[in-house]
Amino acid sequence: MTSADETRPHLSHQQILLLMAGLMTGMLLAALDQTIVGTALPTIVGELGGIDHYSWVVTAYLLASTASTPLYGKISDPRT
């Protein structure tokens, strides 16, 4: 029987740094996206005609963001 350490792939220091840089860049872009939408939301609501449509704008944004996340994952998978 093999132990978990023998079957686990070992990453070099450079690979770990590249992985961390990619993860941090993704997190930065997600936070930046949220900041831009939060800043632009009052203008978008104003263009749509008032606070009545505020919940619709937020719901549409969240649905579009949620629907696109699996697509990004599928596109980024190198095995496909």
MARKOLPA-42426 format. One record per residue (C-alpha): chain; residue number from 0; residue in three letters; x, y, z. Coordinates in steps of 0.02 Angstrom, whole numbers. Layout:
! residues N
{"A" NUM "Ala" {X Y Z}}
...
//
This chain:
! residues 80
{"A" 0 "Met" {0 0 0}}
{"A" 1 "Thr" {68 172 -45}}
{"A" 2 "Ser" {56 322 68}}
{"A" 3 "Ala" {-26 485 15}}
{"A" 4 "Asp" {144 572 6}}
{"A" 5 "Glu" {206 451 -127}}
{"A" 6 "Thr" {56 476 -242}}
{"A" 7 "Arg" {40 665 -222}}
{"A" 8 "Pro" {129 766 -358}}
{"A" 9 "His" {266 879 -295}}
{"A" 10 "Leu" {269 1057 -358}}
{"A" 11 "Ser" {426 1159 -376}}
{"A" 12 "His" {443 1328 -291}}
{"A" 13 "Gln" {423 1415 -459}}
{"A" 14 "Gln" {261 1319 -496}}
{"A" 15 "Ile" {190 1364 -326}}
{"A" 16 "Leu" {231 1548 -353}}
{"A" 17 "Leu" {150 1545 -525}}
{"A" 18 "Leu" {-4 1460 -454}}
{"A" 19 "Met" {-19 1588 -314}}
{"A" 20 "Ala" {4 1732 -436}}
{"A" 21 "Gly" {-135 1663 -545}}
{"A" 22 "Leu" {-253 1641 -397}}
{"A" 23 "Met" {-218 1815 -330}}
{"A" 24 "Thr" {-244 1891 -503}}
{"A" 25 "Gly" {-412 1804 -516}}
{"A" 26 "Met" {-463 1866 -345}}
{"A" 27 "Leu" {-408 2043 -389}}
{"A" 28 "Leu" {-512 2042 -548}}
{"A" 29 "Ala" {-665 1977 -455}}
{"A" 30 "Ala" {-648 2114 -322}}
{"A" 31 "Leu" {-620 2245 -456}}
{"A" 32 "Asp" {-777 2186 -547}}
{"A" 33 "Gln" {-879 2202 -387}}
{"A" 34 "Thr" {-809 2376 -355}}
{"A" 35 "Ile" {-849 2436 -531}}
{"A" 36 "Val" {-1027 2370 -523}}
{"A" 37 "Gly" {-1054 2444 -350}}
{"A" 38 "Thr" {-995 2614 -410}}
{"A" 39 "Ala" {-1095 2611 -572}}
{"A" 40 "Leu" {-1255 2545 -496}}
{"A" 41 "Pro" {-1331 2714 -448}}
{"A" 42 "Thr" {-1303 2777 -626}}
{"A" 43 "Ile" {-1379 2619 -701}}
{"A" 44 "Val" {-1531 2632 -587}}
{"A" 45 "Gly" {-1550 2816 -632}}
{"A" 46 "Glu" {-1548 2775 -817}}
{"A" 47 "Leu" {-1682 2642 -792}}
{"A" 48 "Gly" {-1799 2763 -707}}
{"A" 49 "Gly" {-1781 2748 -521}}
{"A" 50 "Ile" {-1760 2642 -366}}
{"A" 51 "Asp" {-1901 2526 -422}}
{"A" 52 "His" {-1781 2438 -539}}
{"A" 53 "Tyr" {-1635 2426 -418}}
{"A" 54 "Ser" {-1672 2247 -367}}
{"A" 55 "Trp" {-1692 2195 -549}}
{"A" 56 "Val" {-1522 2265 -594}}
{"A" 57 "Val" {-1437 2175 -449}}
{"A" 58 "Thr" {-1528 2012 -489}}
{"A" 59 "Ala" {-1482 2021 -674}}
{"A" 60 "Tyr" {-1300 2053 -632}}
{"A" 61 "Leu" {-1291 1910 -507}}
{"A" 62 "Leu" {-1377 1789 -627}}
{"A" 63 "Ala" {-1259 1835 -769}}
{"A" 64 "Ser" {-1108 1819 -655}}
{"A" 65 "Thr" {-1166 1652 -587}}
{"A" 66 "Ala" {-1206 1582 -758}}
{"A" 67 "Ser" {-1037 1632 -830}}
{"A" 68 "Thr" {-932 1556 -690}}
{"A" 69 "Pro" {-951 1373 -748}}
{"A" 70 "Leu" {-913 1428 -926}}
{"A" 71 "Tyr" {-750 1507 -870}}
{"A" 72 "Gly" {-707 1347 -777}}
{"A" 73 "Lys" {-744 1239 -929}}
{"A" 74 "Ile" {-644 1351 -1045}}
{"A" 75 "Ser" {-495 1356 -927}}
{"A" 76 "Asp" {-488 1166 -905}}
{"A" 77 "Pro" {-339 1106 -1007}}
{"A" 78 "Arg" {-404 927 -1019}}
{"A" 79 "Thr" {-546 973 -1136}}
//
